[in-house]
Structures are given as C-alpha cells and as structure tokens.
Amino acid sequence: MTGKSHLLCNASVAVATGSLLWRSCQYPDASAFNQAFGEFFYVVAEFLQGDHMSPMWLWWTLAAFLFVLGTLLPDCDTKSSMIGRVFHLPFEHRTWTHTIWALALCYAFACFVQVGFYLFAGYALHLIFDAFSYGGICWFYPLSRYRTYPNGARVKKRHVFRLYRTGQRSEGIFDVVVFTACAVVVVTTVASVVGI
Ligand SMILES: [Zn+2]
C-alpha cells in the first residue's frame, strides 16, 4: 500500500474507532480507557475556544504525531516510500519492519510510555492493511515460508487474502471501500448519540 493510502485508511479507522469509544463513554459505566478517548473531543473544543497550550492538547498532538509516524514507519525499508525519503533502514522491503517482532517492539515502547500506544496502533494498522495486498506480508519472517520478488521484497507463500495490488486501480477501490465503511460508522454513531 502506498503512503497516501495508509494515511487515509488509518485515519478513517482511527476516527471510526474514536466515535465508537466516544459513544460508549456516554454511559456512566464507561471504562477509563473510553473516558480518555472521550476527552479528545473536549480537548478539540478547548482548542477551538482558544486554549492552545493546555497539557491535554499537547498530549493529543503528540499522540496524533505518533499515530502518523506509526502509520508510515514500516515502509522505512524502501527509499521510494513517503518516510523512506527522510529515514531509511537498509532492510529488504517487507521483511523485518513488516513482522510481528517489529510490532512487539512498538508494544514494548507503549508499555513504558503511555502515549506510545498511538505509535503501536498506527504500526499495527499498517501491517494489517499490507497483509491484504496481493503479495501480503510475512508476519513471522524469517521463520515463515516466503517468496522473494525480483526487487528484493519478501512476501508470504500461498497468500490467500489478495484484495488489491499496490499502486494499481484496485488499491484506489480498496481505499474508497475502507473510507466509506468508516464514514458510515461515524455518521450512524454520531446520529445515535445526538438522537437523530
Ligand atoms: Zn508496508
């Protein structure tokens, strides 16, 4: 998946998930986790009212930055990617950075630094969306069986869930489907809360 598609799909899923959590924190027995997401909306309201430097606002700015970073970071293994032009790691494409091991590292970071959860979430979504591409990814590289593409990329052997080809028209269609599904979730969720 290209960087732009990753940004669009991840942002769509994040907003849809946020709206669902926001709805659940309308109820008195909402968990602390949901309450935290609910606070996001108050912080946006705060910002719009001119309180640009509140600690919560800074926290959410950092969270958003880490989410975008996590969204793009796995593709630092290719120089032609959005992040690869700025920061590049010399691995073959879709190898170490596209594995459960790299995701576990992000999770470990999130265990130590709370806001790191957003880096983990962006990274996890990137891998999930890549897994539905024509080549797929090797979650357990180098333990799992893989094929090597002429450009060096390693992809899963006997990959089944091929929903789109990166950079092709099918990827655009996939983006539209993800975006539309998330938009439906947001609209129906907001409508159910405000009672339309
Ligand atoms: Zn990728």
py3Dmol code that shows the C-alpha trace and the ligand (Angstrom):
import py3Dmol

protein = """\
ATOM      1  CA  MET A   1       0.000   0.000   0.000  1.00  0.00           C
ATOM      2  CA  THR A   2       1.271   3.496  -0.777  1.00  0.00           C
ATOM      3  CA  GLY A   3       1.889   6.069   1.971  1.00  0.00           C
ATOM      4  CA  LYS A   4      -1.153   8.144   0.996  1.00  0.00           C
ATOM      5  CA  SER A   5      -3.433   5.098   1.141  1.00  0.00           C
ATOM      6  CA  HIS A   6      -2.018   4.131   4.531  1.00  0.00           C
ATOM      7  CA  LEU A   7      -2.689   7.633   5.867  1.00  0.00           C
ATOM      8  CA  LEU A   8      -6.249   7.660   4.506  1.00  0.00           C
ATOM      9  CA  CYS A   9      -7.167   4.163   5.716  1.00  0.00           C
ATOM     10  CA  ASN A  10      -5.530   4.514   9.140  1.00  0.00           C
ATOM     11  CA  ALA A  11      -7.081   7.938   9.749  1.00  0.00           C
ATOM     12  CA  SER A  12     -10.501   6.567   8.723  1.00  0.00           C
ATOM     13  CA  VAL A  13     -10.223   3.620  11.114  1.00  0.00           C
ATOM     14  CA  ALA A  14      -8.951   5.897  13.918  1.00  0.00           C
ATOM     15  CA  VAL A  15     -11.871   8.330  13.571  1.00  0.00           C
ATOM     16  CA  ALA A  16     -14.417   5.484  13.333  1.00  0.00           C
ATOM     17  CA  THR A  17     -12.944   3.788  16.435  1.00  0.00           C
ATOM     18  CA  GLY A  18     -12.836   7.131  18.248  1.00  0.00           C
ATOM     19  CA  SER A  19     -16.523   7.731  17.509  1.00  0.00           C
ATOM     20  CA  LEU A  20     -17.477   4.281  18.826  1.00  0.00           C
ATOM     21  CA  LEU A  21     -15.498   4.850  22.024  1.00  0.00           C
ATOM     22  CA  TRP A  22     -16.977   8.327  22.369  1.00  0.00           C
ATOM     23  CA  ARG A  23     -20.463   6.795  22.195  1.00  0.00           C
ATOM     24  CA  SER A  24     -19.622   4.186  24.817  1.00  0.00           C
ATOM     25  CA  CYS A  25     -18.379   6.879  27.218  1.00  0.00           C
ATOM     26  CA  GLN A  26     -21.817   8.493  27.089  1.00  0.00           C
ATOM     27  CA  TYR A  27     -22.842   5.779  29.530  1.00  0.00           C
ATOM     28  CA  PRO A  28     -21.968   6.019  33.248  1.00  0.00           C
ATOM     29  CA  ASP A  29     -20.185   2.648  33.381  1.00  0.00           C
ATOM     30  CA  ALA A  30     -17.657   3.592  30.672  1.00  0.00           C
ATOM     31  CA  SER A  31     -14.122   2.322  31.292  1.00  0.00           C
ATOM     32  CA  ALA A  32     -11.209   4.647  31.978  1.00  0.00           C
ATOM     33  CA  PHE A  33      -9.860   3.835  28.505  1.00  0.00           C
ATOM     34  CA  ASN A  34     -13.055   5.034  26.868  1.00  0.00           C
ATOM     35  CA  GLN A  35     -13.169   8.103  29.102  1.00  0.00           C
ATOM     36  CA  ALA A  36      -9.695   9.004  27.816  1.00  0.00           C
ATOM     37  CA  PHE A  37     -10.909   8.854  24.218  1.00  0.00           C
ATOM     38  CA  GLY A  38     -13.970  10.867  25.143  1.00  0.00           C
ATOM     39  CA  GLU A  39     -11.656  13.577  26.467  1.00  0.00           C
ATOM     40  CA  PHE A  40     -10.285  14.012  22.968  1.00  0.00           C
ATOM     41  CA  PHE A  41     -13.494  15.727  21.945  1.00  0.00           C
ATOM     42  CA  TYR A  42     -13.345  18.109  24.921  1.00  0.00           C
ATOM     43  CA  VAL A  43      -9.761  18.940  24.021  1.00  0.00           C
ATOM     44  CA  VAL A  44     -10.736  19.803  20.453  1.00  0.00           C
ATOM     45  CA  ALA A  45     -13.470  22.034  21.870  1.00  0.00           C
ATOM     46  CA  GLU A  46     -10.892  23.644  24.191  1.00  0.00           C
ATOM     47  CA  PHE A  47      -8.587  24.330  21.267  1.00  0.00           C
ATOM     48  CA  LEU A  48     -11.380  25.880  19.220  1.00  0.00           C
ATOM     49  CA  GLN A  49     -12.098  28.177  22.177  1.00  0.00           C
ATOM     50  CA  GLY A  50      -8.501  29.424  22.046  1.00  0.00           C
ATOM     51  CA  ASP A  51      -6.797  27.350  24.779  1.00  0.00           C
ATOM     52  CA  HIS A  52      -3.903  26.201  22.577  1.00  0.00           C
ATOM     53  CA  MET A  53      -1.403  25.297  25.244  1.00  0.00           C
ATOM     54  CA  SER A  54      -3.326  23.068  27.639  1.00  0.00           C
ATOM     55  CA  PRO A  55      -1.363  19.925  28.628  1.00  0.00           C
ATOM     56  CA  MET A  56      -4.135  17.701  27.216  1.00  0.00           C
ATOM     57  CA  TRP A  57      -3.934  19.431  23.872  1.00  0.00           C
ATOM     58  CA  LEU A  58      -0.162  18.937  23.746  1.00  0.00           C
ATOM     59  CA  TRP A  59      -0.646  15.281  24.733  1.00  0.00           C
ATOM     60  CA  TRP A  60      -3.096  14.681  21.887  1.00  0.00           C
ATOM     61  CA  THR A  61      -0.845  16.494  19.402  1.00  0.00           C
ATOM     62  CA  LEU A  62       1.948  14.110  20.370  1.00  0.00           C
ATOM     63  CA  ALA A  63      -0.483  11.161  20.125  1.00  0.00           C
ATOM     64  CA  ALA A  64      -1.536  12.231  16.611  1.00  0.00           C
ATOM     65  CA  PHE A  65       2.108  12.665  15.573  1.00  0.00           C
ATOM     66  CA  LEU A  66       2.986   9.190  16.872  1.00  0.00           C
ATOM     67  CA  PHE A  67      -0.029   7.677  15.124  1.00  0.00           C
ATOM     68  CA  VAL A  68       1.060   9.186  11.770  1.00  0.00           C
ATOM     69  CA  LEU A  69       4.651   8.085  12.430  1.00  0.00           C
ATOM     70  CA  GLY A  70       3.492   4.526  13.195  1.00  0.00           C
ATOM     71  CA  THR A  71       1.357   4.589  10.052  1.00  0.00           C
ATOM     72  CA  LEU A  72       4.343   5.342   7.812  1.00  0.00           C
ATOM     73  CA  LEU A  73       7.255   3.804   9.749  1.00  0.00           C
ATOM     74  CA  PRO A  74       7.122   0.173   8.468  1.00  0.00           C
ATOM     75  CA  ASP A  75       7.914   1.406   4.934  1.00  0.00           C
ATOM     76  CA  CYS A  76      11.235   2.931   6.012  1.00  0.00           C
ATOM     77  CA  ASP A  77      12.674  -0.222   4.393  1.00  0.00           C
ATOM     78  CA  THR A  78      12.191   1.314   0.943  1.00  0.00           C
ATOM     79  CA  LYS A  79      13.748   4.608  -0.187  1.00  0.00           C
ATOM     80  CA  SER A  80      10.852   5.404  -2.508  1.00  0.00           C
ATOM     81  CA  SER A  81       8.258   5.460   0.295  1.00  0.00           C
ATOM     82  CA  MET A  82       6.968   8.637   1.937  1.00  0.00           C
ATOM     83  CA  ILE A  83       9.046   8.097   5.087  1.00  0.00           C
ATOM     84  CA  GLY A  84      11.923   6.339   3.291  1.00  0.00           C
ATOM     85  CA  ARG A  85      12.960   9.625   1.666  1.00  0.00           C
ATOM     86  CA  VAL A  86      13.593  11.040   5.140  1.00  0.00           C
ATOM     87  CA  PHE A  87      14.549   7.974   7.166  1.00  0.00           C
ATOM     88  CA  HIS A  88      15.687   4.692   5.637  1.00  0.00           C
ATOM     89  CA  LEU A  89      16.683   1.359   7.183  1.00  0.00           C
ATOM     90  CA  PRO A  90      18.750  -0.998   4.971  1.00  0.00           C
ATOM     91  CA  PHE A  91      16.390  -3.999   5.083  1.00  0.00           C
ATOM     92  CA  GLU A  92      14.764  -5.662   2.101  1.00  0.00           C
ATOM     93  CA  HIS A  93      11.193  -4.424   1.591  1.00  0.00           C
ATOM     94  CA  ARG A  94       8.503  -6.147   3.668  1.00  0.00           C
ATOM     95  CA  THR A  95      10.920  -8.062   5.838  1.00  0.00           C
ATOM     96  CA  TRP A  96      11.862  -7.113   9.434  1.00  0.00           C
ATOM     97  CA  THR A  97       9.812  -3.914   9.601  1.00  0.00           C
ATOM     98  CA  HIS A  98       6.688  -5.804   8.494  1.00  0.00           C
ATOM     99  CA  THR A  99       6.737  -8.524  11.150  1.00  0.00           C
ATOM    100  CA  ILE A 100       5.196  -9.400  14.467  1.00  0.00           C
ATOM    101  CA  TRP A 101       8.657  -8.787  16.010  1.00  0.00           C
ATOM    102  CA  ALA A 102       8.692  -5.118  14.987  1.00  0.00           C
ATOM    103  CA  LEU A 103       5.125  -4.774  16.243  1.00  0.00           C
ATOM    104  CA  ALA A 104       6.151  -6.342  19.566  1.00  0.00           C
ATOM    105  CA  LEU A 105       8.886  -3.681  19.883  1.00  0.00           C
ATOM    106  CA  CYS A 106       6.259  -0.951  19.410  1.00  0.00           C
ATOM    107  CA  TYR A 107       4.103  -2.641  22.031  1.00  0.00           C
ATOM    108  CA  ALA A 108       7.024  -2.743  24.460  1.00  0.00           C
ATOM    109  CA  PHE A 109       7.522   1.002  23.880  1.00  0.00           C
ATOM    110  CA  ALA A 110       3.809   1.561  24.579  1.00  0.00           C
ATOM    111  CA  CYS A 111       4.131  -0.350  27.865  1.00  0.00           C
ATOM    112  CA  PHE A 112       6.758   2.125  29.074  1.00  0.00           C
ATOM    113  CA  VAL A 113       5.378   5.315  27.519  1.00  0.00           C
ATOM    114  CA  GLN A 114       1.589   5.550  27.609  1.00  0.00           C
ATOM    115  CA  VAL A 115       1.256   7.825  24.574  1.00  0.00           C
ATOM    116  CA  GLY A 116       3.293   5.240  22.633  1.00  0.00           C
ATOM    117  CA  PHE A 117       0.033   3.297  22.232  1.00  0.00           C
ATOM    118  CA  TYR A 118      -0.710   5.505  19.214  1.00  0.00           C
ATOM    119  CA  LEU A 119       2.586   4.572  17.541  1.00  0.00           C
ATOM    120  CA  PHE A 120       1.668   0.918  18.125  1.00  0.00           C
ATOM    121  CA  ALA A 121      -1.882   1.413  16.770  1.00  0.00           C
ATOM    122  CA  GLY A 122      -0.658   3.144  13.580  1.00  0.00           C
ATOM    123  CA  TYR A 123       2.012   0.488  13.046  1.00  0.00           C
ATOM    124  CA  ALA A 124      -0.438  -2.409  13.603  1.00  0.00           C
ATOM    125  CA  LEU A 125      -2.960  -0.965  11.129  1.00  0.00           C
ATOM    126  CA  HIS A 126      -0.216  -0.506   8.519  1.00  0.00           C
ATOM    127  CA  LEU A 127       0.695  -4.193   8.762  1.00  0.00           C
ATOM    128  CA  ILE A 128      -2.948  -5.319   8.714  1.00  0.00           C
ATOM    129  CA  PHE A 129      -3.701  -3.298   5.558  1.00  0.00           C
ATOM    130  CA  ASP A 130      -0.488  -4.505   3.858  1.00  0.00           C
ATOM    131  CA  ALA A 131      -1.490  -8.078   4.687  1.00  0.00           C
ATOM    132  CA  PHE A 132      -4.483  -7.721   2.337  1.00  0.00           C
ATOM    133  CA  SER A 133      -2.343  -6.655  -0.634  1.00  0.00           C
ATOM    134  CA  TYR A 134      -1.504  -9.020  -3.479  1.00  0.00           C
ATOM    135  CA  GLY A 135       1.859 -10.010  -2.008  1.00  0.00           C
ATOM    136  CA  GLY A 136       0.855  -9.947   1.658  1.00  0.00           C
ATOM    137  CA  ILE A 137       3.463  -9.818   4.417  1.00  0.00           C
ATOM    138  CA  CYS A 138       5.463 -12.427   6.338  1.00  0.00           C
ATOM    139  CA  TRP A 139       4.299 -11.839   9.909  1.00  0.00           C
ATOM    140  CA  PHE A 140       6.859 -14.318  11.266  1.00  0.00           C
ATOM    141  CA  TYR A 141       9.761 -13.549   8.872  1.00  0.00           C
ATOM    142  CA  PRO A 142      12.265 -15.208   8.636  1.00  0.00           C
ATOM    143  CA  LEU A 143      10.590 -18.195  10.324  1.00  0.00           C
ATOM    144  CA  SER A 144       7.600 -18.327   7.960  1.00  0.00           C
ATOM    145  CA  ARG A 145       7.933 -19.510   4.363  1.00  0.00           C
ATOM    146  CA  TYR A 146       8.279 -16.673   1.868  1.00  0.00           C
ATOM    147  CA  ARG A 147       8.943 -15.846  -1.758  1.00  0.00           C
ATOM    148  CA  THR A 148      11.469 -13.258  -2.925  1.00  0.00           C
ATOM    149  CA  TYR A 149      10.354 -10.737  -5.534  1.00  0.00           C
ATOM    150  CA  PRO A 150      12.854  -9.501  -8.175  1.00  0.00           C
ATOM    151  CA  ASN A 151      13.051  -6.144  -6.308  1.00  0.00           C
ATOM    152  CA  GLY A 152      14.095  -7.964  -3.116  1.00  0.00           C
ATOM    153  CA  ALA A 153      10.727  -7.772  -1.341  1.00  0.00           C
ATOM    154  CA  ARG A 154       9.801 -10.881   0.636  1.00  0.00           C
ATOM    155  CA  VAL A 155       6.174 -11.930   0.534  1.00  0.00           C
ATOM    156  CA  LYS A 156       4.135 -14.666   2.080  1.00  0.00           C
ATOM    157  CA  LYS A 157       3.970 -18.032   0.363  1.00  0.00           C
ATOM    158  CA  ARG A 158       0.496 -19.297  -0.509  1.00  0.00           C
ATOM    159  CA  HIS A 159      -1.066 -15.934   0.380  1.00  0.00           C
ATOM    160  CA  VAL A 160      -4.884 -16.093   0.160  1.00  0.00           C
ATOM    161  CA  PHE A 161      -6.436 -12.716   1.069  1.00  0.00           C
ATOM    162  CA  ARG A 162      -5.457 -10.757  -2.043  1.00  0.00           C
ATOM    163  CA  LEU A 163      -7.790  -7.763  -2.084  1.00  0.00           C
ATOM    164  CA  TYR A 164      -5.701  -5.206  -4.033  1.00  0.00           C
ATOM    165  CA  ARG A 165      -2.422  -4.605  -5.850  1.00  0.00           C
ATOM    166  CA  THR A 166      -0.221  -1.804  -4.503  1.00  0.00           C
ATOM    167  CA  GLY A 167      -0.205   1.270  -6.741  1.00  0.00           C
ATOM    168  CA  GLN A 168      -2.907  -0.147  -9.021  1.00  0.00           C
ATOM    169  CA  ARG A 169      -6.536   0.810  -9.519  1.00  0.00           C
ATOM    170  CA  SER A 170      -7.655  -1.939  -7.138  1.00  0.00           C
ATOM    171  CA  GLU A 171      -5.848  -0.116  -4.321  1.00  0.00           C
ATOM    172  CA  GLY A 172      -7.903   3.013  -5.006  1.00  0.00           C
ATOM    173  CA  ILE A 173     -11.095   0.943  -4.859  1.00  0.00           C
ATOM    174  CA  PHE A 174      -9.935  -0.656  -1.596  1.00  0.00           C
ATOM    175  CA  ASP A 175      -9.291   2.842  -0.140  1.00  0.00           C
ATOM    176  CA  VAL A 176     -12.782   4.001  -1.113  1.00  0.00           C
ATOM    177  CA  VAL A 177     -14.378   0.912   0.476  1.00  0.00           C
ATOM    178  CA  VAL A 178     -12.460   1.392   3.760  1.00  0.00           C
ATOM    179  CA  PHE A 179     -13.194   5.133   3.843  1.00  0.00           C
ATOM    180  CA  THR A 180     -16.910   4.639   3.082  1.00  0.00           C
ATOM    181  CA  ALA A 181     -17.325   1.876   5.680  1.00  0.00           C
ATOM    182  CA  CYS A 182     -15.663   4.079   8.333  1.00  0.00           C
ATOM    183  CA  ALA A 183     -17.732   7.121   7.312  1.00  0.00           C
ATOM    184  CA  VAL A 184     -20.934   5.068   7.732  1.00  0.00           C
ATOM    185  CA  VAL A 185     -19.782   4.012  11.221  1.00  0.00           C
ATOM    186  CA  VAL A 186     -19.052   7.643  12.215  1.00  0.00           C
ATOM    187  CA  VAL A 187     -22.329   9.041  10.855  1.00  0.00           C
ATOM    188  CA  THR A 188     -24.526   6.324  12.402  1.00  0.00           C
ATOM    189  CA  THR A 189     -22.654   6.559  15.725  1.00  0.00           C
ATOM    190  CA  VAL A 190     -22.933  10.334  15.978  1.00  0.00           C
ATOM    191  CA  ALA A 191     -26.576  10.173  14.869  1.00  0.00           C
ATOM    192  CA  SER A 192     -27.364   7.599  17.569  1.00  0.00           C
ATOM    193  CA  VAL A 193     -25.771   9.781  20.281  1.00  0.00           C
ATOM    194  CA  VAL A 194     -27.427  13.045  19.343  1.00  0.00           C
ATOM    195  CA  GLY A 195     -30.698  11.171  18.740  1.00  0.00           C
ATOM    196  CA  ILE A 196     -31.345  11.891  15.072  1.00  0.00           C
TER     197      ILE A 196
END
"""
ligand_1 = """\
1
ZN
Zn 4.232 -1.506 4.168
"""
view = py3Dmol.view(width=600, height=400)
view.addModel(protein, "pdb")
view.setStyle({"model": 0}, {"cartoon": {"style": "trace"}})
view.addModel(ligand_1, "xyz")
view.setStyle({"model": 1}, {"stick": {}})
view.zoomTo()
view.show()
